[in-house]
Amino acid sequence: MAGDSSRPKLYILDYGAGNVRSLANSITKLGFDFEWIKDESDFDKADKLVFPGVGSFYKAAHGLEEIGMAAPLKRYIQSGKPYFGICIGMQVLFESSEETEGAKGLGIIPYPISKFDANDAGHGKKSVPHMGWNGAWRATAPAADEQSLLLPNEDYYFVHSFAALRGKGDESELLKYAYTLSRYGNETFVSSIRRGNVFATQFHPEKSGPAGLDLLRRWLEAPVAAVSSAPHPLPAVPAPQLIAADPRPARAQGTGLTSRIVACLDVRSNDQGDLVVTKGDQYDVREKEDGGNVRNLGKPVSLASKYYQAGADEVCFLNITSFRSSALQDQPMLDVVRASAETVFVPLTVGGGIKDTVDPDGTARSALEVAGAYFRAGADKVSIGSEAVINVQDLLEREARGEPALTGKTGIETISKAYGAQAVVVSFDPKRVYYDTTVPNWIEQVPEAHRACLVTGETSTTRTKPEEQGKAWWYQSTISGGRDVRDIDVIQLAKGVERLGAGELLINSVDRDGSGKGFDLDLIRLIRDAVSIPVVASSGAGSPGDFEEVFVKTGAEAALAAGIFHRDEVGIDDVKASLEKDGLPVRRTALAV
């Protein structure tokens, strides 16, 4: 129990990038105390050490050097005391990474970290980052007396573009450490390592729901002697016999990722000043009766916890009223994220007002500063909307003038550089611009720049309304929640934000929002084909079949819904059961939440 002085002293090393609060919350929930590494002397006090991290390999390696922690960390690991690395905390154990030329890791494992190949033979184009839930199978047969840390048949949450890929160097050293392997398309990578005192995971156990918490508990409860070793270098061992493929037949197809289901909560203040979750038709969130009050579908923290308990793979908060007066000092959404992170152990995304702002007292707040506050509160990703449209318009205009397209100053660029592309989601709110195809030479009415995203009623795969027959349309980008339009189409926007450094796209639809008629498949497919980063489909879900349709027909990595979940019209597990019945991979843990 927490406060037990007989327990080993647990320390966490934070090098200053990304969300470490969720790990701290996980450890606290499991009933353990911990302390933060503050200076070099704390390494000597630690009986167990956890090093989590997100962001770039260079930022981790260079960041450790800057704060004087690289050498003491390596000495700690080489001493034989228990070490648990998470994500970057695993990668930094390796020799180098393709992510940054010349950057050196700790060199505990003499093998390089490499980037996933988006052009995957046999699976077509796959998105990078590798983002979502994937399995991990034992790399070798366990010893008879081994205490396993991972349970079979569970999925874990990954978010990374680089990995210890097989076939990128001398595998003899890599395989000495390989504990589990995972597959992303045709590429196999080491998803966790375990040898002597070293245990590390490429996935995030603190974001992997009950399975991840169970893994953390097993390592935390293990006696120090059971997860320690003699000082390094460790004795030479023969290369083990590898289990090279996932033994689960059902996971032999596809990329390896599950079909991710996201619960979205639109949050705003009501007329009494309370934060509520709301939802409306065509972005109108006021009741038609009841005096036109803001529709109240519940409290954000309790609903987020409910959806986690129900099996949501991710929870997304969209702050649809932005900041009240100050980006950081008067921002109740920070408290919402902070409280939710204490009970929700899957990824949290937050959007709304992630931009450069100025407080009423004249204090400037950068998008990077605002995002950093959300990450420290417990968010894993931030979502940028209207600002992204403006940024891409500016990019295209600079390029047309022959100027450098990238300035390095936009919120997408600064946040991506500091925390990694996987931390930046761009949310689109496009709407259709219609043309009557029965009019002679109608195509001439369509701006040439936007014909790449033109769809006709005859070629559309989306269920269309009768009045859309004989029509064609392209998708125009909007800002301010669909209230203002810009002369930029969704393909231009998607490609532009990918260049700026976005790691994921959330695709809403002004036309489909609240309709319950299914996702706009044409819209999702156009964007999915235009970029190499993950796509989340949103707007229009009304039944479990709508989710299957969007996964099968567009290749989207995730699908999001709000109103149907809030009103209990469809349950999250109902969606997953339907997908599973039809052969799509989903995460359905056997462990209690």
C-alpha positions as CSV (number, residue, x, y, z in Angstrom):
1,M,0.0,0.0,0.0
2,A,1.0,3.6,-0.5
3,G,3.1,4.9,2.3
4,D,4.6,1.5,3.2
5,S,8.2,2.3,4.2
6,S,9.2,-1.4,3.6
7,R,8.6,-1.0,-0.1
8,P,11.4,-0.3,-2.5
9,K,12.0,3.3,-3.2
10,L,10.6,4.1,-6.7
11,Y,11.8,7.1,-8.7
12,I,10.6,8.5,-12.0
13,L,13.0,10.4,-14.4
14,D,11.3,13.2,-16.3
15,Y,13.4,14.9,-18.9
16,G,10.7,17.5,-19.6
17,A,8.8,16.4,-22.7
18,G,5.2,15.2,-23.0
19,N,2.7,13.7,-20.6
20,V,4.2,12.1,-17.6
21,R,1.3,12.9,-15.3
22,S,-0.6,9.8,-16.7
23,L,2.2,7.5,-15.6
24,A,2.2,9.2,-12.2
25,N,-1.6,8.8,-11.9
26,S,-1.3,5.1,-12.9
27,I,1.3,4.4,-10.3
28,T,-0.8,6.2,-7.7
29,K,-3.9,4.3,-8.7
30,L,-2.1,1.0,-8.2
31,G,-1.3,2.1,-4.6
32,F,2.4,2.9,-4.9
33,D,4.4,6.0,-3.9
34,F,7.2,7.5,-5.9
35,E,9.6,10.4,-6.1
36,W,10.9,12.4,-9.0
37,I,14.6,12.3,-9.9
38,K,15.8,15.8,-9.0
39,D,19.5,15.5,-9.1
40,E,22.3,13.0,-9.6
41,S,22.2,11.8,-6.0
42,D,18.7,10.4,-6.4
43,F,19.9,7.6,-8.6
44,D,21.8,6.2,-5.6
45,K,18.7,6.4,-3.5
46,A,16.4,4.6,-6.1
47,D,15.7,0.9,-5.7
48,K,13.6,1.0,-8.9
49,L,13.6,3.6,-11.7
50,V,11.1,4.4,-14.4
51,F,12.0,6.6,-17.4
52,P,9.0,7.5,-19.6
53,G,9.0,9.9,-22.5
54,V,7.7,11.0,-25.8
55,G,9.1,13.2,-28.5
56,S,12.2,12.9,-30.6
57,F,15.2,10.7,-30.0
58,Y,17.5,13.7,-30.2
59,K,15.4,15.7,-27.7
60,A,15.6,12.8,-25.2
61,A,19.3,12.1,-25.7
62,H,20.2,15.8,-25.8
63,G,17.8,16.7,-23.0
64,L,19.4,14.1,-20.7
65,E,22.8,15.6,-21.5
66,E,21.6,19.1,-20.9
67,I,20.2,18.4,-17.4
68,G,23.3,16.3,-16.5
69,M,21.3,13.0,-16.3
70,A,22.7,10.9,-19.2
71,A,25.9,9.7,-17.4
72,P,24.2,8.9,-14.1
73,L,21.3,7.2,-15.9
74,K,23.7,4.9,-17.7
75,R,25.6,4.2,-14.5
76,Y,22.4,3.3,-12.8
77,I,21.4,0.8,-15.6
78,Q,24.9,-0.7,-15.6
79,S,24.8,-1.2,-11.8
80,G,22.2,-3.9,-12.3
81,K,19.3,-2.1,-10.4
82,P,15.8,-2.4,-11.9
83,Y,15.0,-0.1,-14.8
84,F,11.7,0.3,-16.7
85,G,11.8,2.5,-19.9
86,I,8.7,3.6,-21.7
87,C,8.6,4.6,-25.4
88,I,11.6,7.0,-25.7
89,G,12.7,5.5,-22.4
90,M,13.2,2.3,-24.4
91,Q,14.6,3.9,-27.6
92,V,17.3,5.8,-25.7
93,L,18.8,2.5,-24.6
94,F,19.8,1.9,-28.3
95,E,22.9,3.1,-30.1
96,S,21.4,5.6,-32.5
97,S,18.3,6.6,-34.5
98,E,17.6,7.5,-38.1
99,E,15.4,10.3,-36.6
100,T,18.4,12.5,-36.1
101,E,21.7,12.0,-37.8
102,G,24.6,11.9,-35.3
103,A,22.4,11.6,-32.2
104,K,23.7,8.9,-29.9
105,G,21.7,6.9,-27.3
106,L,23.1,5.2,-24.2
107,G,24.4,2.3,-26.3
108,I,23.2,-0.4,-23.9
109,I,21.9,-2.2,-27.0
110,P,24.2,-1.9,-30.0
111,Y,21.5,-1.6,-32.6
112,P,19.9,1.3,-34.5
113,I,16.4,2.7,-34.3
114,S,14.8,3.0,-37.8
115,K,11.8,4.6,-39.3
116,F,8.7,2.7,-40.5
117,D,8.3,2.4,-44.2
118,A,5.0,4.0,-45.3
119,N,5.1,2.1,-48.6
120,D,4.7,-1.4,-47.3
121,A,4.9,-4.1,-49.9
122,G,1.9,-6.4,-49.5
123,H,-0.2,-4.0,-47.5
124,G,-0.2,-0.9,-49.7
125,K,0.4,2.5,-48.1
126,K,0.3,2.5,-44.3
127,S,0.3,5.5,-42.0
128,V,3.2,6.8,-40.1
129,P,3.2,7.3,-37.1
130,H,2.2,3.8,-36.0
131,M,-0.6,5.0,-33.8
132,G,-3.2,2.9,-32.1
133,W,-3.7,-0.5,-30.4
134,N,-1.6,-3.4,-31.5
135,G,-0.7,-6.8,-30.1
136,A,2.6,-8.0,-28.7
137,W,3.7,-11.7,-28.8
138,R,6.5,-13.3,-26.9
139,A,9.7,-13.3,-29.0
140,T,10.9,-16.6,-27.5
141,A,9.3,-19.4,-25.5
142,P,9.3,-18.5,-21.8
143,A,11.3,-20.4,-19.3
144,A,9.3,-22.8,-17.1
145,D,10.0,-20.7,-14.0
146,E,9.6,-17.3,-15.6
147,Q,7.4,-14.7,-14.1
148,S,5.6,-13.1,-17.1
149,L,5.0,-9.4,-17.2
150,L,2.7,-9.3,-20.2
151,L,-0.5,-11.3,-20.6
152,P,-1.3,-13.0,-23.9
153,N,-4.0,-11.8,-26.3
154,E,-4.1,-8.2,-25.0
155,D,-3.5,-5.1,-27.0
156,Y,-1.4,-2.1,-26.0
157,Y,-1.3,1.5,-27.1
158,F,1.5,2.6,-29.5
159,V,2.4,6.0,-30.9
160,H,5.7,6.2,-32.7
161,S,7.3,6.6,-36.1
162,F,10.6,4.9,-35.3
163,A,11.3,1.5,-33.8
164,A,13.8,-1.3,-33.4
165,L,12.9,-2.9,-36.7
166,R,14.2,-6.3,-37.6
167,G,16.6,-6.6,-40.4
168,K,18.3,-3.2,-39.9
169,G,21.6,-4.4,-38.4
170,D,23.3,-7.2,-36.6
171,E,20.3,-8.9,-34.9
172,S,22.4,-11.1,-32.6
173,E,22.6,-8.3,-29.9
174,L,19.0,-7.2,-30.5
175,L,17.6,-10.6,-30.0
176,K,19.3,-11.0,-26.7
177,Y,17.1,-8.3,-25.4
178,A,13.9,-8.9,-27.4
179,Y,11.0,-9.8,-25.0
180,T,8.0,-9.2,-27.4
181,L,7.6,-8.5,-31.1
182,S,4.9,-6.7,-32.9
183,R,3.9,-6.3,-36.5
184,Y,3.0,-3.2,-38.4
185,G,2.2,-4.2,-42.0
186,N,5.1,-6.3,-43.3
187,E,7.6,-4.9,-40.8
188,T,8.3,-6.6,-37.5
189,F,9.8,-4.6,-34.6
190,V,10.8,-5.2,-31.0
191,S,7.9,-3.9,-28.9
192,S,9.5,-4.7,-25.5
193,I,12.9,-5.7,-24.2
194,R,13.8,-7.6,-21.1
195,R,17.3,-8.8,-20.0
196,G,18.8,-8.7,-16.6
197,N,17.6,-5.6,-14.8
198,V,16.4,-3.9,-18.0
199,F,12.7,-3.9,-19.0
200,A,11.3,-1.5,-21.4
201,T,8.3,-1.1,-23.7
202,Q,7.8,0.7,-27.0
203,F,4.1,1.0,-26.1
204,H,2.6,3.1,-23.3
205,P,1.3,0.9,-20.5
206,E,-0.1,3.9,-18.7
207,K,-2.3,4.5,-21.7
208,S,-3.1,0.9,-22.4
209,G,-6.1,0.5,-20.2
210,P,-6.5,-2.5,-17.8
211,A,-3.8,-4.5,-19.6
212,G,-1.3,-1.7,-19.2
213,L,-2.1,-1.2,-15.6
214,D,-1.7,-4.9,-15.0
215,L,1.7,-4.8,-16.6
216,L,2.8,-1.9,-14.4
217,R,1.5,-3.6,-11.3
218,R,3.4,-6.8,-12.0
219,W,6.7,-4.9,-12.4
220,L,6.1,-2.7,-9.4
221,E,5.1,-5.7,-7.2
222,A,8.1,-7.8,-8.3
223,P,10.8,-8.1,-5.5
224,V,13.8,-6.0,-6.3
225,A,16.0,-9.1,-6.5
226,A,13.7,-10.6,-9.2
227,V,14.1,-7.7,-11.6
228,S,17.8,-6.9,-10.8
229,S,21.0,-8.4,-12.3
230,A,24.7,-8.4,-11.9
231,P,26.5,-5.2,-13.0
232,H,26.9,-4.8,-16.7
233,P,28.3,-6.0,-19.1
234,L,26.0,-9.0,-18.8
235,P,27.3,-12.4,-19.6
236,A,27.3,-13.5,-23.2
237,V,24.3,-15.6,-24.2
238,P,23.5,-17.5,-27.4
239,A,21.0,-16.0,-29.8
240,P,17.6,-17.4,-28.8
241,Q,15.2,-19.3,-31.0
242,L,12.8,-16.6,-32.2
243,I,9.0,-16.8,-32.6
244,A,8.9,-14.7,-35.7
245,A,5.2,-14.3,-36.3
246,D,2.1,-13.5,-34.3
247,P,0.6,-16.9,-33.2
248,R,-2.9,-15.5,-33.3
249,P,-4.4,-16.4,-36.7
250,A,-7.0,-13.7,-36.5
251,R,-4.2,-11.1,-36.4
252,A,-2.4,-12.3,-39.5
253,Q,-4.2,-9.9,-41.8
254,G,-4.2,-6.1,-42.1
255,T,-1.6,-3.8,-40.6
256,G,-1.8,-5.2,-37.1
257,L,-3.6,-2.3,-35.6
258,T,-7.1,-2.6,-34.2
259,S,-10.0,-0.6,-35.5
260,R,-9.9,2.3,-33.0
261,I,-13.1,3.7,-31.5
262,V,-12.9,7.3,-30.2
263,A,-15.5,8.9,-27.9
264,C,-15.7,12.7,-28.4
265,L,-17.0,15.2,-25.9
266,D,-17.9,18.7,-27.1
267,V,-17.4,20.9,-24.0
268,R,-18.6,24.4,-23.5
269,S,-20.0,26.7,-20.8
270,N,-23.8,26.8,-20.5
271,D,-25.7,30.0,-19.7
272,Q,-25.1,29.4,-15.9
273,G,-21.3,29.3,-16.4
274,D,-21.0,25.5,-15.8
275,L,-18.9,23.3,-18.2
276,V,-21.2,20.7,-19.9
277,V,-20.9,18.2,-22.6
278,T,-23.2,19.2,-25.5
279,K,-24.1,18.2,-29.0
280,G,-26.3,19.5,-31.7
281,D,-27.4,19.2,-35.3
282,Q,-25.3,21.1,-37.7
283,Y,-23.3,22.6,-34.8
284,D,-26.4,24.2,-33.2
285,V,-26.1,23.2,-29.5
286,R,-29.1,25.0,-28.1
287,E,-32.4,23.3,-27.4
288,K,-35.3,24.2,-29.7
289,E,-37.5,24.4,-26.6
290,D,-36.6,24.9,-22.9
291,G,-35.8,28.6,-23.5
292,G,-33.1,27.8,-26.0
293,N,-30.6,26.7,-23.3
294,V,-27.4,25.0,-24.2
295,R,-28.1,21.3,-24.5
296,N,-26.6,19.5,-21.4
297,L,-25.7,15.8,-22.0
298,G,-23.6,15.4,-18.9
299,K,-20.4,16.5,-17.1
300,P,-17.2,16.1,-19.0
301,V,-15.1,14.3,-16.3
302,S,-17.8,11.7,-15.4
303,L,-18.7,11.0,-19.1
304,A,-15.0,10.5,-19.9
305,S,-14.7,8.0,-17.1
306,K,-17.9,6.3,-18.3
307,Y,-16.5,5.9,-21.8
308,Y,-13.2,4.5,-20.5
309,Q,-15.1,1.9,-18.5
310,A,-17.2,1.1,-21.6
311,G,-14.0,0.3,-23.6
312,A,-13.3,3.5,-25.6
313,D,-9.9,3.4,-27.2
314,E,-9.4,7.1,-26.9
315,V,-11.3,10.1,-25.4
316,C,-11.3,13.5,-27.2
317,F,-12.3,16.8,-25.6
318,L,-13.2,19.6,-27.9
319,N,-13.5,22.9,-26.1
320,I,-16.0,24.6,-28.5
321,T,-16.0,27.9,-26.7
322,S,-12.2,28.3,-26.5
323,F,-10.8,30.4,-23.7
324,R,-12.9,32.5,-21.5
325,S,-10.3,35.3,-21.1
326,S,-6.8,33.8,-20.5
327,A,-5.2,30.8,-22.2
328,L,-3.7,29.5,-19.0
329,Q,-4.9,31.4,-16.0
330,D,-8.6,31.2,-16.7
331,Q,-8.9,27.9,-18.3
332,P,-11.3,25.3,-16.8
333,M,-10.5,22.8,-19.5
334,L,-7.1,22.3,-17.8
335,D,-8.9,21.1,-14.7
336,V,-11.1,18.8,-16.8
337,V,-8.1,17.2,-18.4
338,R,-6.3,16.9,-15.1
339,A,-9.2,15.3,-13.3
340,S,-9.9,12.9,-16.3
341,A,-6.3,11.8,-16.4
342,E,-6.8,10.4,-12.9
343,T,-9.4,7.8,-14.0
344,V,-9.0,7.5,-17.7
345,F,-6.0,5.3,-18.8
346,V,-6.3,5.6,-22.5
347,P,-5.1,8.5,-24.7
348,L,-6.7,11.9,-24.1
349,T,-6.9,14.5,-26.9
350,V,-7.9,18.1,-26.2
351,G,-8.7,20.8,-28.7
352,G,-9.9,24.4,-28.8
353,G,-7.8,27.5,-28.6
354,I,-4.4,25.9,-29.1
355,K,-2.9,29.0,-30.7
356,D,-0.8,32.1,-30.0
357,T,-2.9,34.4,-27.8
358,V,-2.5,37.4,-25.6
359,D,-4.0,37.6,-22.1
360,P,-6.1,40.7,-21.1
361,D,-3.1,42.0,-19.2
362,G,-1.0,41.9,-22.3
363,T,0.9,38.7,-21.6
364,A,1.7,36.8,-24.8
365,R,1.0,33.0,-24.7
366,S,2.4,30.9,-27.5
367,A,0.6,27.8,-28.9
368,L,3.6,25.8,-27.6
369,E,3.1,27.1,-24.1
370,V,-0.6,26.4,-24.1
371,A,0.0,22.9,-25.5
372,G,2.6,22.2,-22.9
373,A,0.2,23.1,-20.1
374,Y,-2.3,20.5,-21.5
375,F,0.4,17.9,-21.7
376,R,1.5,18.5,-18.1
377,A,-2.2,18.3,-17.1
378,G,-2.5,14.8,-18.6
379,A,-3.3,15.2,-22.3
380,D,-1.5,13.1,-24.9
381,K,-2.4,15.0,-28.0
382,V,-3.6,18.5,-28.8
383,S,-6.0,19.3,-31.6
384,I,-5.7,22.4,-33.8
385,G,-8.6,23.5,-36.0
386,S,-9.1,27.0,-37.5
387,E,-5.5,28.0,-37.0
388,A,-4.4,25.1,-39.2
389,V,-6.5,26.4,-42.1
390,I,-5.0,29.9,-41.8
391,N,-1.5,28.4,-41.5
392,V,-1.9,26.4,-44.7
393,Q,-3.4,29.3,-46.6
394,D,-0.3,31.4,-45.6
395,L,2.0,28.5,-46.6
396,L,0.5,28.2,-50.1
397,E,0.7,32.0,-50.6
398,R,4.3,32.1,-49.5
399,E,5.1,29.2,-51.9
400,A,3.3,31.0,-54.8
401,R,5.5,34.0,-54.2
402,G,8.6,31.8,-54.3
403,E,9.3,32.2,-50.6
404,P,10.2,29.4,-48.1
405,A,6.9,27.5,-47.4
406,L,7.8,26.7,-43.7
407,T,8.5,29.4,-41.2
408,G,9.0,27.2,-38.1
409,K,6.7,29.6,-36.2
410,T,3.3,28.1,-36.5
411,G,1.7,26.2,-33.6
412,I,1.8,22.9,-35.6
413,E,5.5,23.3,-36.3
414,T,6.6,24.4,-32.8
415,I,4.5,21.8,-30.9
416,S,5.6,19.0,-33.3
417,K,9.2,19.9,-33.0
418,A,9.0,19.9,-29.2
419,Y,6.8,17.0,-28.5
420,G,6.8,15.0,-31.8
421,A,4.3,14.8,-34.7
422,Q,2.2,12.2,-32.8
423,A,1.2,14.9,-30.3
424,V,-0.4,17.2,-32.9
425,V,-3.9,16.5,-34.4
426,V,-5.4,18.8,-36.9
427,S,-9.2,18.9,-36.9
428,F,-11.0,19.7,-40.2
429,D,-14.6,21.1,-40.6
430,P,-15.2,21.0,-44.4
431,K,-18.5,21.5,-46.2
432,R,-19.6,20.6,-49.7
433,V,-19.8,23.1,-52.5
434,Y,-22.4,21.8,-54.9
435,Y,-22.7,22.1,-58.7
436,D,-25.6,21.0,-61.0
437,T,-24.1,18.6,-63.5
438,T,-27.2,18.9,-65.8
439,V,-26.0,22.4,-66.7
440,P,-23.9,22.4,-69.9
441,N,-20.2,22.9,-69.2
442,W,-20.8,22.8,-65.5
443,I,-17.2,21.7,-64.9
444,E,-16.0,25.2,-65.9
445,Q,-17.7,26.6,-62.8
446,V,-15.4,24.5,-60.6
447,P,-12.2,26.3,-59.7
448,E,-9.3,24.3,-61.3
449,A,-7.4,24.3,-58.1
450,H,-10.1,22.3,-56.4
451,R,-11.0,19.8,-59.0
452,A,-8.7,17.2,-57.4
453,C,-11.3,16.7,-54.7
454,L,-14.3,16.8,-56.9
455,V,-17.0,14.1,-56.4
456,T,-20.1,13.4,-58.4
457,G,-23.3,11.8,-57.3
458,E,-22.7,9.0,-59.8
459,T,-19.2,8.2,-58.5
460,S,-19.9,8.8,-54.8
461,T,-19.7,5.8,-52.5
462,T,-21.4,7.8,-49.7
463,R,-25.2,7.3,-49.2
464,T,-26.6,10.4,-50.8
465,K,-29.8,12.3,-50.5
466,P,-32.2,12.2,-53.4
467,E,-31.6,15.9,-54.0
468,E,-27.9,15.2,-54.5
469,Q,-28.5,13.1,-57.6
470,G,-27.2,15.0,-60.6
471,K,-24.9,17.0,-58.4
472,A,-21.2,17.3,-58.0
473,W,-19.2,18.8,-55.2
474,W,-15.8,19.6,-53.7
475,Y,-15.0,20.0,-50.1
476,Q,-14.2,23.5,-48.9
477,S,-12.4,24.2,-45.6
478,T,-14.1,26.2,-42.9
479,I,-13.0,27.9,-39.7
480,S,-14.8,28.9,-36.5
481,G,-16.8,25.7,-36.3
482,G,-18.1,25.9,-39.9
483,R,-19.3,29.5,-39.6
484,D,-16.7,30.9,-42.1
485,V,-15.3,29.5,-45.3
486,R,-11.9,29.8,-46.8
487,D,-10.8,29.2,-50.5
488,I,-8.8,26.1,-49.7
489,D,-10.0,22.5,-50.3
490,V,-9.4,19.5,-48.0
491,I,-6.7,17.9,-50.1
492,Q,-4.7,21.2,-50.0
493,L,-5.3,21.4,-46.3
494,A,-4.4,17.8,-45.5
495,K,-1.2,17.9,-47.5
496,G,-0.3,21.3,-46.0
497,V,-0.7,20.3,-42.4
498,E,1.3,17.1,-43.0
499,R,4.1,19.3,-44.3
500,L,3.9,21.5,-41.2
501,G,4.3,18.5,-38.9
502,A,0.8,17.2,-38.0
503,G,0.8,13.5,-36.9
504,E,-3.0,12.8,-37.2
505,L,-6.1,14.2,-38.9
506,L,-9.6,14.4,-37.4
507,I,-12.1,14.7,-40.2
508,N,-15.5,16.2,-39.3
509,S,-18.2,17.1,-41.8
510,V,-20.5,20.1,-41.6
511,D,-22.9,18.4,-43.9
512,R,-23.0,15.1,-42.0
513,D,-22.8,16.3,-38.4
514,G,-25.7,15.0,-36.3
515,S,-27.3,13.3,-39.3
516,G,-27.0,9.7,-38.2
517,K,-26.8,8.8,-41.9
518,G,-23.3,7.4,-41.8
519,F,-19.8,9.0,-42.4
520,D,-19.0,10.9,-45.6
521,L,-16.9,8.1,-47.2
522,D,-15.9,10.2,-50.2
523,L,-14.4,12.9,-47.9
524,I,-12.6,10.4,-45.7
525,R,-11.2,8.5,-48.6
526,L,-10.0,11.6,-50.5
527,I,-8.0,12.7,-47.4
528,R,-6.8,9.2,-46.6
529,D,-5.4,8.8,-50.1
530,A,-3.7,12.2,-50.0
531,V,-1.6,11.8,-46.8
532,S,0.6,9.3,-45.0
533,I,-0.5,10.1,-41.5
534,P,-3.4,8.5,-39.6
535,V,-7.0,9.6,-40.2
536,V,-9.9,9.7,-37.7
537,A,-13.3,9.7,-39.3
538,S,-16.0,11.8,-37.6
539,S,-19.6,13.1,-38.2
540,G,-22.6,11.1,-39.1
541,A,-22.4,7.8,-37.2
542,G,-25.8,6.4,-36.4
543,S,-25.3,2.6,-36.1
544,P,-22.5,0.0,-35.6
545,G,-22.7,-0.7,-39.3
546,D,-21.6,2.9,-40.1
547,F,-18.3,2.2,-38.3
548,E,-17.7,-1.0,-40.2
549,E,-18.4,0.8,-43.5
550,V,-15.9,3.6,-42.9
551,F,-13.1,1.2,-41.8
552,V,-13.6,-1.1,-44.8
553,K,-14.3,1.4,-47.5
554,T,-11.8,4.2,-46.6
555,G,-9.0,2.6,-44.6
556,A,-9.3,5.2,-41.8
557,E,-7.4,4.2,-38.7
558,A,-10.1,5.4,-36.3
559,A,-13.7,6.4,-36.1
560,L,-15.2,8.9,-33.7
561,A,-18.7,9.5,-32.4
562,A,-20.3,11.8,-29.9
563,G,-24.1,12.1,-29.8
564,I,-25.0,8.5,-30.3
565,F,-22.8,7.6,-27.3
566,H,-24.0,10.5,-25.1
567,R,-27.7,9.6,-25.7
568,D,-27.1,5.9,-25.3
569,E,-28.4,5.1,-28.7
570,V,-25.4,2.9,-29.4
571,G,-22.9,1.5,-26.9
572,I,-19.1,1.5,-27.5
573,D,-19.0,-2.3,-26.9
574,D,-22.0,-2.7,-29.3
575,V,-19.8,-1.2,-32.0
576,K,-16.8,-3.4,-31.1
577,A,-18.9,-6.5,-31.0
578,S,-20.3,-5.8,-34.4
579,L,-16.9,-5.1,-35.9
580,E,-15.5,-8.2,-34.3
581,K,-18.3,-10.4,-35.6
582,D,-17.5,-9.2,-39.1
583,G,-13.9,-10.0,-38.8
584,L,-12.4,-6.5,-38.0
585,P,-9.7,-6.5,-35.3
586,V,-10.8,-4.6,-32.1
587,R,-9.5,-4.3,-28.6
588,R,-11.8,-6.0,-26.1
589,T,-9.8,-6.6,-22.9
590,A,-10.6,-9.6,-20.7
591,L,-9.4,-7.7,-17.6
592,A,-11.6,-5.6,-15.3
593,V,-11.3,-1.9,-15.6
